[in-house]
Amino acid sequence: MTDLQSSSRGNTRSRRIQILCLGAVSTLCLVVPFGSAEAQTQIPAVTVDAPAQRARPAAIASSRRSATRTSRANRRSPAQQAAPTQSASSNGATGERANGPVRGFVATRSGTATKTDTPLIETPQSVSVITTDQVRNQGAVSIGEALRYTAGVSGDVNGGSDTRFGALQIRGFDTTMSGLYVDGLRIPSSNYVHFNGLDPYGAERLEVLKGPSSAMYGGSGTGGILNYVTKLPTAQQFGEVSISGGSFNRYQGQFDMGGPANKEGTVLWRLTGVVRDGETQVDFTKDNRVFIAPAVTFKPNEDTTITLLANYQRDRAGWGLQFLPASGTVWPNNGRTIPVSFFAGVPSFDAFNTEIATAGYQLSHNFTDNITFRQNLRYAYQHNEEKVFYGTGYTDEAAGQLGRFGSYSNSYINSFAVDNQLQGKFVTGILSHNTLVGLDYRNTTFRDTAFAVTTSSPELNVFNPVYSYDWTMGGMYDNKGVKQSQLGLYAQDQIKLGRLSFLLAGRQDFVTTQVDTNLAPADTSVTKDASAFTGRAAVMYNFDNGIAPYFSYSESFLPVLATNAAGQMLNPETGVQYEVGVKYQPLGWNALFTFAAFDLTRDNVGVYVPTTTYYEQIGQVKSRGIELEGSMSLADGWNLRAAYAYVDAVVTQDPVNVGKAPIPVPLNRASLWSDYTLQNGLLAGLQFGGGIRYVGATWGDEANTFKVGSATVLDALLAYTRDNWRLSVNVTNLADTRYVAACYGLSGCMYAEGRKAIGKLTYRW
């Protein structure tokens, strides 16, 4: 869905549009709770035994099925059959599978890029995996925080107090409303509320696929996608309970437990939950949450697995985005600075309340040793109530008088998605193939209503606020309805010739979109049919020493919900990426290092033309850069994560801003995290670590008239593990560095989050 406004209702300062689209699926995944890299002092690890496919040779003709299978009388039990196998490309300590659990920081397999279980060292495109252990050790409490140490990615562009969880940026492009997937299925967002707020505790791992991905996922943005991989049941009984508390009056309890439901191990269950009562650094702003995620796996026979899964999340929060002036934040206002805790709203009114619910299943069936069918299905629902007053700029800068705009709105999203996949492995002469064909369908409806709200004190002094508590509902200014359906047919072939591999993929999509304004006197209904073919091609060579150079080409398209002066909906945006890179997996080390250089072009960008007050498809943005990323987890208890990205984004076609950089994209971003656990002696189990994050300067407006300064912040960890207990303290922004996260003009700046400390006590069994 296109964001015709800037980051908040009623704010039309941003002229470049953002977009909502919908997506597809990946393979079944497995889950292990709370693994770590500690050796002698670690909490006992849980071995995942199911659900999983049986190990099978890479390429055996299906006609030989009867010869390669043993008799049913000699087969193992279902639970034994599901035990994870190891390969040269898997994590030997955990028997890692694509989309499954990882011990430490280093994932070696993924299904996000190809929808097949593929080693990352054999995947010819950039994929970053954030594991459960990394999220835990770094103390991340949101998806945005979990992405802070990922090259070329930012999940909290607008700062940690953004209760909308907007502004997901990948390789210089905003993918907030076009890039979130849950288990490979697109989860839609609207202009004003996003599923990016899903609690990270429900995820086994977060995976970022960088660059265009429409050949596998249909309509999606140019920058890439974020795949939230949910926790699934395990075949071994386990449990975990944590309580935590810290800055901003934050108190939280969480639990994760599961195991077999019958002695045969053919029925497994898992239940994950979070309850939180808290606030943010902004005055009068709550951050309360209830999250629950049940899952049940059935394995009726050795060839079939079905997992039913759902989640429900209820947030009762305040409005964290204040839209502050640059004068007083980026630079002083006559020597004065607006406090980071400043609240621009009406205390008795402002709120941001959200309900999210999803339900679906993942089905896998093996027809033969080499032919597998998968079907993933999900229904997603979201309701958001937004009650907000926010800053619109100074009415008297010298006095510090800030104008405010108020609105009340409700947004509803209902989405259904299903992805059918047939995977086959076979040999033709000297070539081995891993072929995937799929058909997916997505249907989404969205309704948004908004009313203007006034108060008896429309202005507020930013240096000496005196709050009013009254408000009055005004007239309706938005009553939009959107219906969109997308049907996609795709095919992919992963071809191997010795150590040389090729990847070819193509997809045809058919999209129908209807937009109804439902608002007199311009009550209009516009329908747009669009179709697109997108492709991907890549080549890679895996040397014996663990080095793997590659080259890839990929395309994207994204339906646009905007109309031109003639009242016609715009054509889909398109994107193209060229990427060259090298991956390195040192022999004998649990480590993975990657280098990538990319050239991205986003075409058919909708640009607001003031003379017509409509959008025209005359924009183009290019993004070129390099990324370096490395992760390592050694047996002696040392974890390391390092990332650097150079992203040179520039507007190449525009009526006014050709040659300007888009906002807010830093030219340089770097991070380094390291932690170590003592393995022996009296202090065995003591863990300490920390990280440093650097974000370069960004432009504060589209005309590039002023800059938002760079910032460097420190994070720290101190923890102690003994028996089944773990006590930890995480501090982010240790020095309490005050800096502006982003600006969208002279009156649209947001502070980054200041120092936050959280202590947690965990018991596991």
WOJOHU-V229041 format. One record per helix or strand of 2 or more residues. SS is the DSSP state (~ for helix, > for strand). FROM is the first residue (numbers start at 1). LEN is the number of residues. If there is no record, write none. Layout:
BEGIN
ss: [SS:SS]
from: [FROM:FROM]
len: [LEN:LEN]
END
This chain:
BEGIN
ss: [~:~:~:>:>:~:>:~:~:>:>:>:>:>:~:~:>:~:>:>:>:>:>:>:>:>:>:>:>:>:>:>:>:>:>:>:>:>:>:>:>:>:>:>:>:>]
from: [62:72:78:109:118:120:127:132:143:153:169:173:180:185:195:200:203:214:224:238:250:267:286:304:351:371:401:431:459:472:500:525:547:573:591:614:638:668:686:698:707:711:725:740:749:756]
len: [7:3:4:2:2:3:5:7:4:2:2:2:3:2:3:3:8:4:7:9:11:11:16:14:16:26:28:24:3:26:17:18:12:12:19:20:16:10:10:2:2:12:8:4:3:9]
END
